[in-house]
Amino acid sequence: MTTTQQIPEDRPGTATVERGTDLAGLLLRAAAEFPEHGVRYCSGERALDHTPRTYPQLLDDSRRLLDSLRAAGVRPGRVVVLLLEQPEKFLPALWACLLGGSPSAHWFPSATIRNVGQRS
């Protein structure tokens, strides 16, 4: 599986659905083929406390973020560091990077901070 399928830079927010098997194509295909399905963001406070987002909503969130990343100068191939703890912010950012052809590095600060000074 590759990450070669991208939304062209000159056409922000206008990706066409490809039938490829690369990572970026997965969200594009899911949004087109399964628009009523999606992800649930769990709060962790209560077992049934969650916020649903359909694949088309996740794709729209990701496209908007990709447009913002491009406006900030991020181009395909440039590494983007994701410093996000909340899944509802992390997933659109991850998919924006995949759609734009930018590798992402993930850092979860709270896990790192909690482990500072602990020895295994």
C-alpha positions in Angstrom: 0.0 0.0 0.0 1.4 3.4 -1.0 0.5 7.0 -0.3 1.0 8.2 -3.9 -2.6 9.4 -4.6 -3.0 13.0 -3.7 -5.4 15.9 -4.2 -3.7 18.1 -6.8 -2.3 21.3 -5.4 -3.9 23.4 -8.1 -7.3 22.0 -7.2 -7.8 22.3 -3.5 -10.8 20.5 -2.1 -11.7 18.9 -5.4 -10.3 15.4 -5.2 -11.8 12.8 -7.6 -12.5 9.3 -6.3 -9.9 6.8 -7.6 -10.3 3.1 -7.3 -6.6 2.7 -6.2 -5.5 0.9 -3.1 -3.2 3.5 -1.7 -3.9 5.1 1.7 -5.2 8.4 0.5 -7.6 6.6 -1.8 -9.1 4.7 1.1 -10.9 7.7 2.6 -11.9 8.9 -0.9 -13.5 5.6 -1.7 -15.1 5.2 1.8 -16.7 8.6 1.5 -18.1 7.7 -2.0 -19.1 4.1 -1.4 -20.2 4.2 2.2 -21.5 7.8 2.9 -23.7 6.7 5.8 -20.8 5.0 7.6 -17.9 6.6 9.4 -16.0 6.9 12.7 -16.9 7.5 16.3 -14.9 9.7 18.6 -15.2 8.4 22.1 -14.7 10.8 25.0 -13.6 8.1 27.4 -15.7 9.5 30.2 -18.7 7.3 29.6 -19.0 4.1 27.7 -21.7 5.3 25.3 -20.5 8.9 25.1 -19.3 9.4 21.5 -19.5 11.8 18.6 -20.1 10.2 15.1 -18.6 11.6 11.9 -19.4 10.1 8.5 -16.7 9.4 6.0 -17.8 12.3 3.8 -17.7 14.6 6.9 -14.2 13.4 7.8 -13.1 13.9 4.1 -14.5 17.5 4.2 -12.7 18.2 7.5 -9.5 16.8 6.0 -9.8 18.8 2.7 -10.3 22.0 4.6 -7.3 21.3 6.8 -5.3 20.4 3.6 -6.2 23.7 2.1 -5.0 25.5 5.2 -1.7 23.5 5.2 -1.1 24.4 1.6 -1.9 28.1 2.3 0.8 27.8 5.0 3.3 26.6 2.5 3.2 22.8 3.1 3.9 20.9 -0.2 3.9 17.2 -1.1 6.9 15.4 0.5 7.3 17.9 3.3 7.0 16.3 6.7 4.2 17.6 9.0 4.5 17.1 12.7 1.2 16.4 14.3 1.0 17.4 17.9 -2.6 16.6 18.7 -4.1 14.6 21.5 -7.8 14.6 20.6 -8.8 12.0 18.0 -11.4 14.4 16.5 -8.5 16.7 15.6 -5.9 14.1 14.9 -7.7 12.0 12.3 -8.6 14.9 10.0 -5.0 16.2 10.2 -3.6 12.7 9.5 -5.9 12.3 6.4 -5.1 15.9 5.3 -1.4 14.9 5.2 -2.1 11.6 3.4 -4.4 13.4 0.8 -1.7 16.1 0.3 1.2 13.6 -0.1 3.0 14.9 3.0 4.5 12.4 5.5 3.4 13.0 9.0 5.2 12.5 12.3 3.0 11.9 15.3 3.8 13.1 18.8 1.4 12.7 21.7 2.7 15.1 24.4 0.6 14.0 27.4 1.9 10.4 27.1 5.5 11.8 26.9 5.0 14.2 29.8 3.4 11.6 32.0 6.4 9.3 31.5 9.1 11.8 32.2 11.2 10.7 35.1 9.8 7.2 35.1 12.2 4.3 34.6 11.3 0.9 33.3 
